[in-house]
Amino acid sequence: MLRRLIWEDISIKTILAEDLPNIKADKSQIDQILINLVLNARDALGAVLEPNFKKKIIIETGNVILDNEDVSSHSGGKKGQHVFFAVSDNGIGMTKETKRQIFEPFFTAKEKGTGLGLSMVYGIVKQNNGSIYVYTEPDEGTMFKIYWPVCNEEVSLEKNIHEETVKLSSNETILLVEDDENVRNFASVTLESLGYKVYQASNGRIALDLIHSGECKFDLILTDLIMPEMNGKELVEQVKKILPESKVIYVSGYTDNHIVHNGLLEEGVKFLHKPYSVDSLAKIIRQVLDQK
């Protein structure tokens, strides 16, 4: 899955420790963390302009016990046994100012992008009583290292919501419209892992061209609401002139109240707030597709 997210000139290497202790984690959240960190590493490597530069991403796991010294040197850490996983790259690195802001919602060092990816990672880690650290220098690459507390409880083998939802997908097709490349890549990989066929469009015009060409026969439109040139609502208005029964889910980083208050959407329209989890995406898609 991760290989598809990065460019051909980037190598990806995994160094995975054996016999790691159990952790208590939602698989979909771990997927989100890895996807967002790999996309961040890819973008850092994409900014390297040196010819014949060997671009690398390394994913590593291991077992570690954090002591008083470790905790005092890493704010937010907790003593005890942890599993760590790290994603590193040999890209452009970060300045101290960028590093200081990197986990703030909507902060991005890119010309385009929501800046939600790393904020989402930070939120998931903290929600699970873990800690995350960034080691970086300009032109020296970056490592994100996550410490996840070991779980000493008996591990439940019950299937989670995500696994149950996967069974419900039945080869439907989704037209994904999203102007942020990273979000689009994440959503596309996630949807395909849930069993859906996906057509991608980076804006409303391209989506309409796909529909008019007859190449894209879809069961559902999943579209960002706020996009340049043609927003999601305008796109759907055009689509429904051709296909009035089209099913739609809107996505946005703005809150539901902001969207309704500013007249962007009517109440009752299916809406998913960014950043979203794999499970929340899977559940709302099934709700909409299964409506008669």
NORVENQUI-V292393 format. One record per backbone hydrogen bond with DSSP energy under -1.0 kcal/mol. NH is the residue of the N-H (numbers start at 1). CO is the residue of the C=O. E is the energy in kcal/mol with one decimal. If there is no record, write none. Layout:
NH:CO:E
NH:CO:E
This chain:
5:2:-1.4
10:7:-1.8
11:55:-2.6
13:57:-2.7
15:59:-3.0
30:26:-2.0
31:27:-2.4
32:28:-2.0
33:29:-2.3
34:30:-2.5
35:31:-2.8
36:32:-2.4
37:33:-2.4
38:34:-2.6
39:35:-2.5
40:36:-2.0
41:37:-2.2
42:38:-2.7
43:39:-2.2
44:40:-1.9
45:41:-2.1
46:42:-2.1
48:45:-1.5
53:50:-1.3
55:53:-1.0
57:11:-2.2
58:88:-2.4
59:13:-3.0
60:86:-2.5
61:15:-2.2
62:84:-2.0
64:82:-2.9
66:80:-2.8
71:67:-2.4
72:68:-2.4
73:69:-1.5
77:74:-1.9
80:66:-2.4
82:64:-3.4
83:148:-2.7
84:62:-2.5
85:146:-1.9
86:60:-2.9
87:144:-2.3
88:58:-2.5
89:142:-2.4
90:56:-1.1
99:95:-2.5
100:96:-2.0
101:97:-1.2
102:98:-1.1
104:101:-2.4
107:104:-2.0
120:116:-2.4
121:117:-1.9
122:118:-2.5
123:119:-2.3
124:120:-2.3
125:121:-2.4
126:122:-2.5
127:123:-2.3
128:124:-1.2
129:126:-1.8
130:125:-2.8
131:147:-2.0
133:145:-2.4
135:143:-2.7
137:141:-1.3
139:92:-3.8
140:137:-2.3
142:89:-1.3
143:135:-2.5
144:87:-2.6
145:133:-2.7
146:85:-2.6
147:131:-3.0
148:83:-3.3
150:81:-2.0
151:22:-2.8
164:160:-2.0
165:161:-2.6
166:162:-2.0
168:165:-1.1
174:197:-2.9
175:220:-2.8
176:199:-3.3
177:222:-2.7
178:201:-2.1
184:180:-2.7
185:181:-2.8
186:182:-2.5
187:183:-2.8
188:184:-2.6
189:185:-2.5
190:186:-2.3
191:187:-2.8
192:188:-2.4
193:189:-2.0
194:190:-1.2
195:192:-1.4
196:191:-2.3
197:172:-2.4
199:174:-2.5
201:176:-2.2
207:203:-1.8
208:204:-2.5
209:205:-2.3
210:206:-2.3
211:207:-2.0
212:208:-3.0
213:209:-2.0
214:211:-1.0
216:210:-1.2
219:173:-3.2
220:173:-1.2
221:247:-2.6
222:175:-2.7
223:249:-2.3
224:177:-2.6
225:251:-2.8
230:228:-2.7
232:225:-2.4
235:231:-2.3
236:232:-2.4
237:233:-2.1
238:234:-1.8
239:235:-2.5
240:236:-2.7
242:239:-1.3
243:239:-3.5
246:243:-1.8
249:221:-2.6
250:270:-2.3
251:223:-2.2
252:272:-1.7
259:255:-2.1
260:256:-2.5
261:257:-3.0
262:258:-2.0
263:260:-1.6
264:259:-2.3
269:266:-1.3
272:250:-2.9
274:252:-2.9
281:277:-2.0
282:278:-2.8
283:279:-2.7
284:280:-2.0
285:281:-2.0
286:282:-1.9
287:283:-2.2
288:284:-2.2
289:285:-2.9
290:286:-2.3
